[in-house]
């Protein structure tokens, strides 16, 4: 697969983004971003658990969810619902696809510019009466294979 430049915001870049949006770099926001950098794709519960596990202080799931939602609204994170009706957030906002393991409710990035470009060029040739295409979000739904080394991961 062709490599794509990954531009996930570091902690320092995250602080600059917060300042750009006139938000303070609170310890809670920084803890959430540190957890997201480690997890990549996560629900509020997963981020809260990561923060707790790393001893970064106490924070409620509601606070984590509010921070994640705010970051998604600002375009710092992306978000998506899984088939188990849980909102997952993605620290990577660059163009990429996802493998979604619907058995374990986990996401994995697929970085393949050539495949994305092929799909986009094909879709853009079509007209959808009454609609203008604004973007394409590709999610490949999968299940763990019998030969999976991790025995339950996409």
N, C-alpha and C positions, 0 to 999 in steps of 0.2 A: 504494500500500500504506500502511496506517496506520503511523505511526511508533511505536516502542516505546522506552521509556527504557532506554538501555544503561548498565549499571553494572559495567563491567570494573574490577577493583581497580587503582588507580594504585600506584606504588612505595610511597608512604607508607601507603596502605590495606593493601597486601600485608604490609608490616612489622608493622602492627597485627594482621593475621590470624595471622601467624607467632607473635607474642607471645601471642595468645589461645590458641594450641595449644601453648604452652611450647616453641617452637622458636626458635633463634637466626636472626637475619637475616644469614646468612653471605654472603660475596661470591659464592659459587657459586649459592646460591638466588636472590639478587638479579639476577645475570647471566641466569639461566634465565628469571626473570619478565620482565626487560627484553626478552629475545628473544621471549618469548611475546606481549608487548604489541605488538611489531612484526609478528609473523607471524600471530597470531590462532589459526590451526589449524596444528599442526606435529607432526612425529615427533621423536624424540630426536636423530636424525641431523641434521635440519633445524635444531634449536635449537643443537646443538653447532657447526654450520657458521656460524650467525649470530653466536654468541659469538666464534668464531675470527675471523670477518670484521671484527668491530668491535673487535678487540684487547682484549677483556675478560678475558684470561687463558686458561690451558689447563684443560680439563676433559674427562674421558672421556665417551664415549657412555653407558657404564654409569652413571656418576654423574648425568648429565642424565636418563636414564630413571628412575633411582631417585627423583630430586627430582620429576619430573613425576608419577610414580605416587603418591608420597606426597601431593602437592598434590591429585590426583584423589581419593584416599581421604578426604581432609579436606573435599572439596567445594569447594575453591578453583578447581579446573579440572574439566572433564568430559573423558571419553575415549571413543574408539570405534575399532573395527577397520575398516580399508578393505578393499576387495576384493583388494588385493595383500598381505593379511595383515600389515599394518604398523599398530601402534597410533598413532593420532593423538590429540593432546590439544587441548582447546579452552579458551581463556582466558575465554570467555563462558559463564557458568553460568545466565544468565537463560533464560526460556522462549523458544525460537526453533526454526526449522527449518533444515535444511541442504540445499544443492544439493551433490551429490557427483559430480564429474567423474571417471568411472571410467576414462577414457583417461589422464588426467594425474595421477590420484590426488590430487585437491585438493578441499577443502571451501570453501564460501562460505555465509555466514549469510543466511538469508531472514527478515526481520523483518516479520511480517504477523499481528498479533494477531487480526484478524477471521477469517482463514483457520484459524489454530490453534484458536480458539474454536469454529468450525463443525465442524472435525474432532473435537475433544474432545467436544462435546455429542452428536454422532452416535455416537461410539464408546461413550460412557457410557450410552447407551440400551440397549445390547446386554448380554446376560448370557453369560458364558463359563463353562460348567459346570466347577466345580472350581477356578476362578481368580477372584481379585479384581484388578482393574486398579489399578496403583499409579501409572502415569504413561504418557505417550505421547511417543515419540521419532520425529519425522518426518524422514526422509531421502529426498530426491528424487534419484533416480539419473539422471544426464544424460551427454551427450557434447557436445563443442564443436560448434556449428553451423557450416555452411559460411560463414556471414556474420559470424562472430565477428571483431571487430576485433583481438583479441589472438591470433587464429588458434590456439586450443587451450585456451581457458579457458571455464569455465561462466559 
